């Protein structure tokens, strides 16, 4: 079984969705699922240098008490998933192309899920700037990637076209929000759904695959 996870590296619901998806894997006892992380930019027009966190929140949610209420609700959902969001530590909202390039490349060294986990932790729990090359190198090293190799890659322009193309492809599929989990390129789970929703789709995909196999041998 294959699962493509369409995600943005600065999306808190993607972090929560990752944890809920992992719980679904444990609950279902599945060890046969291959996961690939796919890029999506929630802010495709973000300047290359990013924005201060305050400016970003104001532009996205406006003033008043609304931003506090939104992030409080996210933090509560995060705690239920074992995540301690530290939004007050975040000083800059980055352009995510560089971080998506790292996620894309890390699949080649079979450390993609580990890199994604370290990146989410660095940004949401430590308040580090994941638009910064040195921060991304540190995330990759934590995930078990050789420092010189990842730094050389990030200093190049390799992977940029692939990231942009994957983002465009996701939008053409009708994806306009993340996370989105696509199972066997047929079934989608949109949003950070509870583990039971993933288990249901796993079972549906398994039954569908069994039916197709039976029909092909009939």
Buried (B, 14 or more C-beta within 10 A) or exposed (E): EBBBBBBBBBBBBBBBBBBBBBBBBEEBEBEEBEBBBBBBBBBEEBEEEBBEBEEBBEEEBEEEEEBEEBBEEBBEBBEEBEBEBBBEEBEBBBBBBBBBBBBBBBBEBEBBBBBBBBBBBBBBBEBBBBBBBEBBBBBBBBBEBEEEEBBEBBEEEEBBEBBBEBBEBBBEEEBEEBBBBBBBEEBBBBBBBEBEBBBBBBEBBBEBEEEEEEEEEE
